[in-house]
Amino acid sequence: MNRTDHSSEQQTLALQQELDLAMQHHTAGHLPEAENIYQQILQTDPDHPDALHLLGVVSHQKGENDRAIDLITKAIAIKPDYAEAHNNLGITLKELGRVDEAVSHYRISISIKPDFAEAHSNLGVALQKRGNLDEAIASYKMALTHKPDYAQVYSNLGGVYKELGQLDEAVTSCRKAIDIKPDYSEANYNLGAAYQDMGTLGEAVASYRKALAIKPDYAEASYNL
């Protein structure tokens, strides 16, 4: 091994250690610390796909969605088969109302990583927003195939069934979400909405009250109650 190879390996190791530290801060919610380290990595290696992607995720979390799109798009240009980056680009695009583009990136993410439960779930959300309810159900079911204890998906699936008037299925799905995650305010809200449509108002009231006990500022639950 020559000196250049050894130096390159040392730099790669040092950048990975920095990335690991940044991700620890990021996971803990320490966004400024994570952002600073991602930027330091990019000063050394401007084409570092993980640092570009994760700095884009921080930007999205800070509400800087245009910057997030630029950064994540750069990461994908460098690493086209980056499933997580396609998924997070989809999340950002959906938040900006660019639902068709979001759907496209979720599908790319899934084509790269077919067992990516979060991407299947996010695709379901986007399809539901677009009104493609049968496709949304199929996506949610794929997410559950790969992650059977995915409470959010059961809750969202309950919401789709409610939209379709399949109220027994809606109740069953919401109850599964609550069994997995009892303090899930949205699942209790969706359960209440399904009961309300069924005309079982006592159960609806109890579910809305549970949602509000978990999340006291839940305006929709308060209004429906």
JOZIZI-V578652 format. One record per helix or strand. SS is the DSSP state (helix for helix, strand for strand). FROM is the first residue (numbers start at 1). LEN is the number of residues. Records with the same first field share a line. If there is no record, write none. Layout:
# JOZIZI-V578652
SS=FROM-LEN + FROM-LEN
This chain:
# JOZIZI-V578652
helix=3-25 + 31-14 + 49-13 + 65-14 + 83-13 + 99-14 + 117-14 + 133-14 + 151-13 + 167-14 + 185-14 + 201-14 + 219-6
